[in-house]
Amino acid sequence: MKHKPNLIVMLTYNDLTVHNAAEIFDMCRDSGAEYWGFKEEGLLLQDMKELFSEIKRSGKKTVLEVVSYTEAEGIRGAEMAAECGVDIMMGTMFSEKIKKVCHDNGIRYMPFVGDITDRPSVLGGDTDDMIRQANDIISRGADGIDLLAYRYTGDCENLIRKFLSGVDSPVCIAGSVNTFERLDFIKYTSPWAFTIGSAFFDHDFGDSISFQIETVMKYMESSCHA
């Protein structure tokens, strides 16, 4: 039986943390969403630490997504994740050094795969190559994969379908999940998790962010239409 994918609420817009992230979380803290996160850019480190502490005090799991493509930037992101005490770090290109910082601090590490450029990120590359890359880095200690499927320059649904069939590890479908049709496909393929950030701020699922979170969660509980 397929499990229900976890919603990760990202307090971000266009791959940057929004300036009023703490205020938004405070308004939505009683929602049913278990996972909350944001990016490494957009807030001062002290503000990041305080917000992650508040999220944890509310009984939620914490995620930092680091949009960086070099090892040096990734290490800095992992050090920020450690200082913030997050549960999961997503993003960066896999590196043994980044993995070590994460694992030494009890953080699950879920890096990107594929050829990624720009910010907001764009994903390129061959699907089979991404599957091989994922299985290689999982064998080397990655705890899962951050797959930018709906930022892909090719066939997004084919990528998701083949990737989830070929990779036996937690996969998060991150970025541009902004329609009910995409939610249908995520329900149908059943990855471990998916993120929504910008779509909430664009009101793609309704009015207030708290209303949209509950709308998405209830929709994911309903029968799949894909």
Helices and strands as residue ranges (DSSP letters): E 6-10, E 12-13, E 16-17, H 21-28, E 35-39, H 45-57, E 61-66, H 71-84, E 88-93, H 96-104, E 108-112, E 115-117, E 122-124, H 127-139, E 145-147, G 149-151, H 156-166, E 171-173, H 180-189, E 193-196, H 198-201, H 209-221
